[in-house]
Structures are given as structure tokens and as C-alpha cells.
Amino acid sequence: MVMEISCPACESRKEISSISQEREISIRNERVRFLEEVRKCSKCGEEFLIPGIDRDPIEDAFRVYRSMHGLLQPEEIREFRKKYNITQGELAKLLGLGGATISRYENGKLQDETHDTLLKMSMNCENLRKLVLNSKDVFSDRKRALVLQAINDNTGQMADCLREFITLNLEENIPDEYRGFKKFDIVKFTNAVLYFCKEGIVKTKLNKLMFYADFQHFKDNIISITGTQYARIPFGPAPNNYDLYYPTLNRQGLVAIEEIEFPEYSGDKYISKQDPDLGVFSDGELRVLATIKARFKDATATEMSALSHEEEGYKHTDTGKIISYQYAKDLIAVRNEAAI
Ligand SMILES: [Zn+2]
């Protein structure tokens, strides 16, 4: 059925068409340009919308504003909620928002920036799990079990949850000299960890192996393997934020953590629970990983720590700061050891 549309001004039914035109409006004190879609009568020039049928142009302006500011779009909120079988009302309650808040956002209202941050935090499965576990009076016991099950099902897929986690925890992922001219690659990072932890390894040593593998590959190819930033910490170079990554790998069931006692201290030993997927690496990357693993096979964490303190990158970087890959050219620990 073709709907008869008549011009509200001149009542002509013949010459109505849809047009897109650029418009600029002010949203939260900012000029936003967007494409406005309206109907136009070519007889009298009247521009109009049909209430209840045409979309309110302000919704399109909001979409532009959201993407300018990295805010969630309505469908992203809806998809997130549905993935875990959570209703609009339950999500609002879970986050401590007014009962109709989520419903309004999903229907196109522009969200409060604080609420947007809150939503993004809750989209990380680890955070969501905590929220659901600690919630009171939001779900029935049965519903809570269902939601937790949905979270577990989603967490089962290794990279997804981790990727979300990384996106939320690293605001910037720029392939600059601090990442060895490569964007952080969570899949390669995870598989390199699995490769080094196959036979079990202490955390301090793992940190050094990761550092040497990335820096050695950069030295040879001017690009790192994983795009990881390495921070200068007292025990030597270590993947920046490793205290966020490793426990996540553990919760994902990829790596087991055992506490072991040494004469002078205790430390965490990491053991892979699954084989690394070596297919994600290039031949050159695999060669470097194997070289580094073999080179330091018998080195203790203490020895590796001492060795790494001699590296130029370590000596010339302040504690807590990121070590530039430009220092890779001066790497001493693997000098003349390339052919193994
Ligand atoms: Zn008209």
C-alpha cells in the first residue's frame, strides 16, 4: 500500500519528496553538523516531517555527536544487554541509575557522559561478573544464575573478553617507538606468554623473555612482535600493566599460577594450560621466540634481572617510564647469539 502524503501547507499530494540537507545545531555547547532528512513539497516549498513515521532529525545529530565523543550508540547498549539476557530495568538497577534511564538511551536520548563511562566499565565481562555477584535486589536467584552463565559462556572465548579488557584499559594503542612501531596485538601477546610458560616459569623471568623477544625482533626488523610497551621497574623491564594481563590469562584458564618458595623470597610460577597457537606468528617471529627461549633456558630470574639491568634501555629510562625500542640496537644479552 502506498501511503498518500499531503503537504501540510498547501495540501498538494503530488509533489512531495524526501531530501537530505546539511544542518548545524548546537549540542552541549558544541556545533554539530549532520545530515537532516525531511520531506519537501516542491509546489509551495514547505519542509515537514510526519510525526510517528519519520525519525526525529535530532536523533541523527545525536549519533554524530556520540561518534565525535566516542560515546556508545543506542544499539551498542541494546546488544550488550541482550548478550547477557539483562532487561533494561535490571541494567539500570545494576548500575544504580533511574529505572527508565537505559530505556531512554536505547531509544535515542543523548546519554550523560558519566553514565556512558559507567556502561563501558560494565561491558567488560570481569567487571560485569563482579557487579552481578555483588548486586542485591536486582535479579531473582534463578535469573542471576542465568546471567552469570551467559557471562561465563562469553568469557570462554579467549580473545574476546581480553580484547574488550585491553580496549578499556589502554586508552591509546599507537604504533610508536614505545610499541616497536606496532599496535598492541593481544593474540600474539597471549601466545608468546603460552609459549614461554609451557614448562613453567617464574613471573620475573617471563617478563624478561617477553622484553628480549620483542626487542630482539625490533633490532633485526625494526618492528616488535606483540606491540607491547615495556616499563622500567625495579626488577628489570616488564610489560607495562602486566599485573592486569597475567591474572586475566589466569582467569581465562590459559595459565595456571603457583606460588613457589625460594630461600630468599617467594614468587609466582606460571604454567601454560594450553598449547600456544604458533600459527599466529611469522617464521621470523618464531625464530626470535625460539632463540630467546633457548638463550635463557638455564638462566634464573635473578640472573636475568641482573642482565637486563645492564641494558642501555634500562639504564637510560626513569623508573616507571616506558622504554623506547630505539634502545634495541644496543641490546647486549643476545649479542652474537642470533644463530641458534
Ligand atoms: Zn505544499
Boltz pocket constraint, residues with backbone or C-beta under 6 A from the ligand:
constraints:
  - pocket:
      binder: B
      contacts: [[A, 7], [A, 8], [A, 9], [A, 10], [A, 11], [A, 12], [A, 41], [A, 42], [A, 43], [A, 44], [A, 45], [A, 46]]
      max_distance: 6.0
